[in-house]
Amino acid sequence: MPTVPKKLFLVVIYRKPGELGDFLDELDTLLSSIPEHDCPTMVLGDMNIHLDNPSSSGFLSLMSSFDLKLVQSPPTHKAGKALDLIFTRNCAIDTISVTPLHLSDHYFIHFSTTLQG
């Protein structure tokens, strides 16, 4: 059976630690530029946002407004936090695991995905 190529929008972000500043406005502009709402989309990276902090609510609301869902993962940082985040729309993460790296305070994240649509 022939396979049909799938399109995936992949957005990789690094946000330096500290105040959010203009980050949410810039992220809103970036996510608004993705032309196809039905196309599988992943937004992932080192966001340096502590989701257990009340100040993260604006970030989570923004991601939700684009129908991007947070993938639950084990801690991705040696301090036991999940600072490296994965959000998806129209795709599913089938498996996810993390591996400590002795050269970094962040862990290696390995996952597999199934594209929908």
C-alpha positions, 0 to 999 in steps of 0.5 A: 500500500503506497504511503501519502506524504504528510506535512508537519509544521514544526516550531522549535523555540529557545527562550532564555530564562527570566521575565516573559517580556514580549515573548507571548506577543511574539509567540502569538504572532508566530503561531498566527502565521501558521497557515493551515489550522488542520495541519499537524503542528508541534511546538517544542523546545527549552521554554524556561517556563515553570508551569507550576508558577502562576505566571505561566497561565498566560503562556498556557492560555495562548497555547490553548487558544491555538488548540495546542495541547501540552504533552505530559512528560517526565522531568526534563531538567536535573532540578526535577522540572519540565522546562523542555516542553512539547505542544501538539495539534493534530498529532499524538505522541506515542512514546516519550522518554528522557535520558540524563546527559552528563554534559548538560543540566537538561535531559535528552528527550526521545519521542515518537509521533503519529500524524493525524489528518 
